[in-house]
């Protein structure tokens, strides 16, 4: 697809997405007005963790080990992917649920290089994988892909003839991936929230792929950033509900809790592992710049983001530029902040310069993050550094 065709396709796709999701989100927040109060509670919980991040990381480690799991804290992206490769080994079938930190660190590519068959199971990520593309939105990675292009990708990559309709595309993906779930040796998920008190992981979804990814394979690996930690399991459940509501997908079809390997207490009420689900449970938490940012007087607020993606379609720059505003998977207003967190000011700066400070992102952010203020600081530091070169 040439540059002009890609730009035209982006305009069509993003406008369709905006028409679908923006009114729906306002409807959700109007109908379930209690969600705005819950969002304030989530911000308080996340602020508490950011202020005491090392303490809560240690609490998670203890909790995960207490429930029979194994815990890894990875300082860098390289450490994270190598930890995962060590657990997975080679010659395995691996299924992944949508995971921005996996994209951030290049996890799928590294697992494939180690000799594994790896499949994305979120429909958007699956289409991105087949197309050899990059995600363009934190929540809807294939938002730039029209239904016509999605049908073309299935035909080109898998030989599947499918009409250009969302229902048909979803059905054909389901048929293909069902076999991969059954054969999978390892399932890797992210986390919407991680409870420090219990080591439990809360995941919100609509497709059902996360349940299959975390429940069918004998090994479940949770792979995400340290910023997903909240103090308690109650906080984690609320965070998942808030993320779903502000994404316009409320109530979610599923909210899942994973806390260690599968277990049963059906014989004499004696709890043992494993049962029908995974035999092994691992948690790899990724730093990759996050702990340093937690101590930053301005940038720390980026760590409060709950990945609802609402800021994207309210941003005039994102609607015009798409994934050229930020570095995938972190695009749009929140993506500029998160490019600074994970890649540094030098890479984030040119994207911060594109911001026109409309302020829409701050108005719609459920966490009330001063996104324009953070982007302004990234811009300032980048320009200050440029002057001294």
C-alpha angles and dihedrals in degrees: 000000000000123000096260093048091048091051092049091048090050092053092051095044097046093047091052090049093047092051091051104043109029097062090041092055092051089049092052093049091048095048096043100038093167089073092078090059090048089052090058090052091051091052090053091050093049093046089055091055096045090053091051102026100147091049092053094045088057091048090054091049092053093045095049091050090047092057093049101266133121122239132209127182110200117199095195139026089252092054091049097052093043090051089053093047090051091054096043099042117188138304093035133133108235127190121198131198117211106295124170093191089055088055091043091056100035093244100157094049092049093048090051091049088054089060103264131133105234128187133187109222102190105095094233094047090044090057091046090051093050092047093048085234138137127247117258103191132042094231104021104038095182096046089122091058116089120216087251092056092045090056090049091052093053090049095046099044104031104020091242116151106212133161115244095258126117093231094053093044092051091048095052091048089051091053093050098044097045090076092049092054091053094049097042119124095187134028120200122194136170123221135243088203138353120211113223094200096057108015087238120150120216119204127183121202147150104201100061092230093115092057090052093043093050098037111037106049118073091236125052119191120189108205119181147114127289090241089075091074119111126176102252144017089249089056090050093052091049092048091054092050092049093048090052094048095049089048088058093243102111129179093028116222091236139015111189131196120199118185113168131312119334115278145181136203097186096117110072089328088282109145114225137166141264114032125157097319133060120333093205132042124192132178120200111187116195126215103176094156099328099108092050091050090050087067095046114108093223111015094054090086090070088072090067092068113121095196097243091143092219095130093061101069093041091056117092092203094053092046088054101039106024114188091000084079100076130350118285130287085024105059134149125029096322088043093061089055092047094046085059091049097049104027104024137242094293093064096034096047099076089051092048088056089062092061114107093192096235087159096219090123093061092047094056100036110116091210093050091235113177090233095167089051093051092047090049089054091050089050092049094050092046092052092044089054092046091054091056096051 
